[in-house]
């Protein structure tokens, strides 16, 4: 999953469209700059937009605020490339960022305006976040309703009696229309995903196994397995590979309150940490979108109040001439402490996939996610 891929980088690439002054004292007070931000930083190969933002801001998700990006610019920014120089200064006491293309001198600092670059350069642009772990999740996750995928193709047999198959093996499958193309993805029904608090059904997750190429179409088609992350067996499903689409985005906070839960961890781990994937029970219907940064909180337990009871006595007559003081049961709600940040990179209607950006303690199922 951590294999480097120029395609994954282009899917994740993000840059900046317009570079304007941060407006107003109020906004400047809200944006927390690093104590000693650099005057200039030359973008290096391997950098991410999140990492660059963290050099200037204590809250990297506030990057769009500093650049005065509107919602459309956040979703469709221009690229930043290795060799470009991000310049930080102040005008009338307000912070300003500008960009020098290709590492030019200070006189080359300009505000970006819409430009056109040759398409192959997109793959060289810096990504929003490291691409390795999330590459398979950008175009391959499938979450279905209760009915699943009744029209999906199915692997039914092979040329010998071995049950387990892998890369290079030929298999036979049905429901493989020629109009759907020659490239297919292999899946297996996975876990049922439900909301943490309400137990609402959110979807059936199909577990991605690998890829296959159609060698011959027919009522029973011949497929060659071209890659396999896990063992492939008879009964596994195949669906047409979707066309890859470029997704540009900038890390940013939601514009409304979010109150969700982490409902699953990658590989069904007990706990997870930085760089790993989680599933959140909030999706597009809840206002979640690609690029959202959410804060993670570990729910604090409710504990009995250890302080002596100083209220009025509650008398309970147990029998004649005998009384006992019965203090009421009292509990304290401990404040939830923020334990990390996550970055949403794939959104479905009722749920989302995210990568953990940083954490101060292990992340577990049931942790709360909110607007930072």
N, C-alpha and C positions, 0 to 999 in steps of 0.2 A: 504493500500500500504506500510505502514511502518512496517508491521509484520516482525519479524525476521525470517530468514529461512536459515538453514544450506546449503540447495541446492543453494540458491541465493549467499551465501558467497563463495561456491565452484566455482560457475560460475564466480565470480568476483575475485577470489583469485589470488594474484600475489606475487612473491618473487624475489630473485636475483640469477643469475646463476654464474657470475664470479666477483670477487672483485679485481680490479687492481688499481695501482697508477694512479691518474689523471696526464695526460702527458702534459708537456710543460708549460712554464710560460704563454703563450698566453691563453691556456685553463683555467688556474687558474684565470687569470684576468677576463675571461668571466663569470665564475661561481661565483655567489654572495652568500657567506656563511653568516649565521646569525652572529650577532655581538659577541655573546658568545655561540657558539654551545656546547652541552654537550660532555664530553669525552666518555661517554658510555650511552646507553639507553636500558633498558630491555623492550622487547616487551610485551605488556599487551593484554589480551583478550578484544576485542572491538576496538583495534587500527586499523588504516588503513595505507596503504603504503603512501598515500598522507600526512596524519598527521605526520608520522615518518619523511618523507622527509622534511617537514616544520620545524622540530626541528633543522635541519642542514643547510637548504638552504632557502634563501629568495625567490627563484623561484623553487618551488617543482618539477615542470615538468623537471628541469635540472638534476634530480636524475640519469637517465641513463648516462648522460655525465660524472658525477663524478665517476661512476662505470665502465666507458668505455664499455658500452653495445653496441653490434652491433644490427642490425635490427632483426636478428633471435632471439637473446637473449631477446629483448624487447617483442617479441610476445610470446615466450615460456620460461619464466623464471622459476627458482625453487621457492619453497615455503619459506616463513618466518613464524615461529610459535611463539605463546606466550611462553615466557621464554627464547627465543633467545636474545642475547645481541648484539646490533650494536655498534661498537667501532670506535671512530673518533680520528685520530692522524695525524701527519705530518711527512713525510720523505723527507729530503733535501728541506724543506720549502714547499713541495707540500702536499695538503690534501689527506688523505687516509681513507677509510672505510674498516672495516673487520667485521666478524661475529663470535660470540661465540655461539655454539649450546647449548641450554638448560641452559644458564646462568652460564657457566663454568668460571673459573678464567681467569686472563689476559693472562696466558700462553696458554690458549686454543684458542686465536684469530687466525683465519686461513682464507685463501682465499677459497671460496667455489669452489668445483669441482663437476661435475655431480655425483649425488647420487640417490639411490632408496629408497623410503619410502613406508610403507604400505598404500594402497589406501585410507582407511577410514580417514587417517590424513588430506587429502586434504580439507575436510570440516572444519577442525580446523584452517587452515592457515588463515592469515590475508587477508582481501579483499583490493583491490586498493582504493575503496571509499565505503561509507555506502551503503548497499545493499537495504534497505527498499523500497524507492520510485521507483527504477528502476527494481525491480524483475519481475513485469509483462511484462516489455518491452524487456527482454533479449531473450525470445523464442517466444513471443506471438504477436508482432506487425506484421501486414500484410499491405504492400503497393502494390497495383496492377496497371496495365496499364488501359487504357480507357475501356477495355472489362470487367474488374472486375474479378469475379470467376464464370464463367458460369456453371462449373461442380460441384460447392459446394453443399453440402446437404442443405435442407431447412426444417424448422419446419413448419408443415402444420395444425396440430390439436392437441387436447388433449382429455382426458377422460371426461371432462365436458366442459361447455360453457364459463368458465372464460377465458378472453383474456390474462391477465397478469400472468406470471409464475415466480417461484423462486426455490431456492434450495429444493430438495426433490420431486419436481413435476415430473410426467411422461408426456412425449410428444411424438408425432408421427412425423417422418421425412422421406423424400424420398432422393434418391441418397446417400445411406449409404452402400458402398460395404464392405463385410466382410473382404476382403483382407487389408483394411485400419486400422484394429484393433478396439478395443472397446472404446478407449479414444478419445474424440473429444472436440474441443473448439468452443464456440459460439460467433458469430460476428454480427455486423450490419453495413451496409454501412455508412461511416462517411464523413468527409470533403474532398473536392478536394484540393490538395496541389499544389501551383504554385510558381515559382520563384518570389522573391519580385520585382526585377527591370525589368526583361524581360517578366514576366507573362507566362513563359514557363510552360506547364503542366508537373508536376513532378510525379504525381501518385494519386490514390484514396486510402485514408486511411480507413481501416476497424476498427471499434471500438470494442474492446474486451469486452465481457459481462460476460463470465463464462465458466464452463466446464460441460461436460455431459458424461455419461457412457451408452454404448449400452447394453440393456438387451435382445433384440431379433432382429435378422437380417431378412429382408424380403423386398418385394417391398415397403412396408411401415414398417419402423423399429421403435421399441420402445426404447426411450432413457430416462434415469433418469438424471435430472439436479443435479449435485453434488456440484456446487458452483455457486453463482451469484453475481457479483458486482453491477449489475443494473437489472431492470425488463426485463424479456425475453418475447417476444410476437411472435405470429404467423408471419411467413415471415422472421424471423431471420435466418442467415446462420450458418452452422456447417461445420468445416473442421477437418481433422485428426490432433491430437496433435503431434507436431514434437518431435523427439527424442532429449532430452536435450544433449547439448554438452558443454564440459568444455572450457571456454575462459580465457586464461591467458594473462595478459598484464600489462605494466608499463606505468604510465603517461609520455608522452613525447611530445615535440613540433613537428609540421610537418617539413619536410625537404624542403618544398618549400612554396612560398607565397600562402596565402588563402585570398579570398575576398568574403565573403558570407553574408547572412542576416538571422536573426531569422524570421521564417514565421508563427510559431504557438506556443502557450503556452499550457501547460497541463490544462485540464478542461476548455479550452477557456476563461481563465482569461484575464483581461485587462492588468495586469502587474504581474510580478512574482519576486522571489528573491532566496536566497540561498536554495539549497536542492530541488528545483523544476525542472521540465523537460521542455525542449524546443525542437523545430524542426528547423533544419538548412537546407537551400536550397543548400547545397553542399554534395556530396556523393563520392562513390568509384571512379567514373569517374573523379573527381576533385582531387584525391589523398588523400582523407580523409580515415582514418583507425581507428579502435577501439584503444582507449588509447590516442588519440590526445587531447592536451590541447589547447584551443583557447581563445584569449582575446576578450572581448566584449567592443564595443565602441558605445556610444549613439551619433547619428549624430547631429552635431551642426547646427543651422540655419544660413542662409545667411542674413546678416543685411545691411541696407544702411550705407555707410561710413559717420560718423558724422563730420569728419574733414572738415574745410573750404577748398573750392576748390581754388587751387593756380596755376592752369594751364592757358594756353592762353584763352582769352575771346572767346566765341562763340557768334557771333552777329546775331541776327535775325531781319530782317527788317520787322516791322509790317505794317508800312505805311510811307509815305514820312516824313522825318525829325524826325522819331521816331524809336529808336532802343532799344533792350533789351538784356541783357547778359543772356544766357541760359547755365548753367553749365551741363556737361554730368552726366548721372546717374552712380553712382559708388557704388559698394557693397564690403563687406568684408566676406571672408569665415573664420568662427571661427574654431579653431583647435578642432578636436574630442578628447574627454577625455576618457581614459579607465575606464570602470565602473565595470568590473568583469572578471571572468574566468569561462569557462565551460569545461566539460570533456565528450568526445564522447564515448558512450558505445554501440551504435547500428548503423550500416551503411548499407544503401541501395545504389543502383546505383546512384540515383540523389539527395538523401537527407539523413540526419542523425538525430539520436536522441542524446541528450546530457543532462547532469545534471549541474545546476549552482553550482559552487564550492564556490564562494564568490562574493560579489557585494557591491558597495558603493552607489548605487541608484537603484530604481526599473528598472527591465528589461522589455522591451516592444517589440511587433512585429515591425520589421523594424530596430532593432539594428544591427550593423555591427559586424561580427566576422572575426578576422584576426589571423595570426601567432603571438604569443606573443613575 
